[in-house]
């Protein structure tokens, strides 16, 4: 396998792993432990549970595909700036997931909110978006490094 192919797998795999990790975190913390919301709040409890199950299945698929791609890419240390690509990609994937999921589900479709019915519901939704932007920005910084130009993704 060429260095460019290993780099591409490392980059894509880490982003998919980040999507899966943040999605799993969202499902475990907000859906199950805090029980603030389900994926689809506008229906009976059975539909809410099924929608959460489909969401969890999605996160498992992202985790599995990301892990397989990373395994096939080989050790990150064998790729130029591979460790930066790995950590930065996980943060980019997770942050991007939070931001896109928050914009679509909380603001456009309004199928759920972070803490529906709370007087500060809109603030919770904005903080969720801000967490996505922050993770994404940190991921970009990690990939670039202090005082360096950005690492090329070669996608």
C-alpha positions in Angstrom: 0.0 0.0 0.0 1.3 3.4 -0.9 2.1 6.2 1.6 -0.8 8.3 0.1 -3.2 5.4 0.6 -2.1 4.8 4.2 -2.5 8.6 4.8 -6.0 8.7 3.3 -7.1 5.7 5.4 -5.7 7.3 8.5 -7.4 10.5 7.7 -10.9 9.1 6.8 -10.7 6.4 9.5 -10.0 8.9 12.2 -12.8 11.2 11.2 -15.3 8.3 11.1 -14.1 7.2 14.5 -14.6 10.7 15.8 -18.2 10.7 14.4 -18.9 7.3 16.1 -17.3 8.3 19.4 -19.2 11.6 19.7 -22.4 10.0 18.5 -22.0 7.3 21.1 -21.2 9.9 23.8 -24.3 11.8 22.8 -26.5 8.7 22.9 -25.1 7.4 26.2 -25.0 10.7 28.1 -28.0 12.8 26.7 -30.3 9.9 25.7 -29.7 7.3 28.3 -28.1 8.7 31.5 -29.6 12.2 31.6 -32.7 11.1 29.7 -33.0 14.6 28.3 -34.1 13.6 24.8 -34.4 10.9 22.2 -33.7 11.2 18.5 -37.3 11.6 17.7 -39.3 13.3 20.4 -42.6 13.9 18.5 -44.0 10.4 19.1 -44.8 7.7 21.6 -42.1 6.1 23.7 -41.8 3.0 21.5 -40.9 5.2 18.5 -38.4 7.2 20.6 -36.7 3.9 21.6 -36.5 2.7 18.1 -35.2 6.0 16.8 -32.5 5.9 19.5 -31.7 2.3 18.6 -31.2 3.3 14.9 -29.0 6.1 16.1 -26.9 3.8 18.2 -26.6 1.4 15.2 -25.3 4.3 13.1 -22.7 5.1 15.7 -21.5 1.5 15.9 -21.2 1.3 12.1 -19.1 4.5 12.1 -16.9 3.2 14.9 -16.4 -0.2 13.1 -15.7 1.4 9.7 -13.3 3.9 11.3 -11.5 1.2 13.3 -11.1 -1.0 10.3 -9.8 1.8 8.2 -7.3 2.8 10.9 -6.2 -0.9 11.3 -5.6 -1.2 7.6 -3.7 2.1 7.5 -1.1 0.8 9.9 0.7 2.6 12.7 0.1 6.3 12.6 3.8 6.9 13.4 4.6 5.3 10.1 2.9 8.2 8.2 4.3 11.7 8.1 2.6 13.6 11.0 0.3 10.5 11.4 -0.3 11.1 15.1 -1.6 14.6 14.4 -3.8 13.3 11.6 -5.2 10.6 14.0 -6.0 12.9 17.0 -7.0 15.9 14.9 -9.2 13.7 12.7 -11.1 12.3 15.7 -11.7 15.8 17.0 -12.7 17.0 13.5 -15.2 14.1 13.1 -16.6 14.5 16.5 -16.9 18.3 16.3 -18.4 18.2 12.8 -20.9 15.6 13.9 -22.0 17.7 16.9 -22.4 20.8 14.7 -24.2 19.2 11.8 -26.5 17.0 14.0 -27.3 20.1 16.1 -28.1 22.3 13.1 -30.2 19.7 11.4 -32.0 18.1 14.3 -32.2 20.9 16.8 -32.7 24.0 14.5 -33.9 23.0 11.1 -36.1 19.9 11.6 -36.6 20.5 15.4 -37.2 16.8 16.0 -35.5 17.2 19.3 -33.5 19.6 21.4 -30.7 19.0 23.9 -33.0 19.6 26.9 -36.6 20.1 25.5 -39.0 22.0 27.6 -36.4 23.7 29.7 -36.7 27.5 29.9 -33.1 27.6 28.6 -33.7 25.1 25.8 -32.3 27.5 23.1 -29.1 28.1 25.2 -28.6 24.3 25.6 -28.9 23.9 21.8 -26.4 26.8 21.2 -23.9 25.3 23.7 -24.2 22.0 21.8 -23.3 23.8 18.6 -20.5 25.6 20.3 -19.1 22.3 21.6 -19.0 21.1 18.0 -17.2 24.3 16.7 -14.7 24.1 19.6 -13.9 20.4 19.0 -13.5 21.1 15.3 -11.2 24.1 15.9 -9.1 22.1 18.3 -8.9 19.3 15.7 -7.7 21.8 13.1 -5.1 23.2 15.5 -3.8 19.7 16.4 -3.5 18.8 12.7 -1.7 22.0 12.0 0.4 22.3 15.2 1.6 25.5 16.7 3.2 27.9 14.2 2.8 25.4 11.3 0.7 25.3 8.2 -2.1 22.8 8.0 -1.4 19.1 7.4 -2.7 18.2 4.0 -5.5 15.6 4.1 -4.8 14.2 0.6 -8.4 13.0 0.3 
